[in-house]
Amino acid sequence: MMQTTTIQQIDHDNALALDMSQTKLDDALILAQCTYKSATEIGYDKGIADSLLAQAQVNYHHAHYEHALLQLGRALAIYENLPDLAKSAHAFTMMGNIFRQIGDFSSAIDAFSKSLNAARALNDQLAEMRALNGLASIYGHSHQPS
């Protein structure tokens, strides 16, 4: 029973950290780091991946792209084994945004394409729209007049 309660708390805290990662960056990062520790202590892979996703979101907003990419890569490796296509789509979209920001357009296209595939497999129109928007922003950027 204790582990179930712990897992529920980790899931709750990870969802809260991800929500806060848009506005309360420092609080979100602290919460995600705490849930990462708790999830690691009990070997809860989904909790580990979700906390990495929340940490990556904060690092993305702080423009700490290298850290965010490492966290996203680790989270995606776990999501692939679960599998969790919805979280994978989110992570790939974030990766695409980072790669676009740093000017690595081929990696951005690859990440957005993977996000699009996951979104379509889920029939998630909002995630599909985000992936297509990311792809369009790259192709639009490459056709801008100099």
NORQUI-V972153 format. One record per backbone hydrogen bond with DSSP energy under -0.5 kcal/mol. CO is the residue of the C=O (numbers start at 1). NH is the residue of the N-H. If there is no record, write none. Layout:
co-><CO,CO>
nh-><NH,NH>
This chain:
co-><1,2,3,4,5,6,7,8,9,10,11,12,13,14,15,16,17,19,20,20,23,24,25,26,27,28,29,30,31,32,33,34,35,36,37,38,39,39,40,43,44,45,46,47,48,49,50,51,52,53,54,55,56,57,58,59,60,63,64,65,66,67,68,69,70,71,72,73,74,75,76,77,78,78,79,79,84,85,86,87,88,89,90,91,92,93,94,95,96,97,98,99,99,100,103,104,105,106,107,108,109,110,111,112,113,114,115,116,117,118,119,119,123,124,125,126,127,128,129,130,131,132,133,134,135,136,137,138,139,140,141>
nh-><5,6,7,8,9,10,11,12,13,14,15,16,17,18,19,20,21,22,23,24,25,28,29,30,31,32,33,34,35,36,37,38,39,40,41,42,43,44,43,45,48,49,50,51,52,53,54,55,56,57,58,59,60,61,62,64,63,65,68,69,70,71,72,73,74,75,76,77,78,79,80,81,81,82,83,84,88,89,90,91,92,93,94,95,96,97,98,99,100,101,102,103,104,103,105,108,109,110,111,112,113,114,115,116,117,118,119,120,121,122,123,124,125,128,129,130,131,132,133,134,135,136,137,138,139,140,141,142,143,143,144>
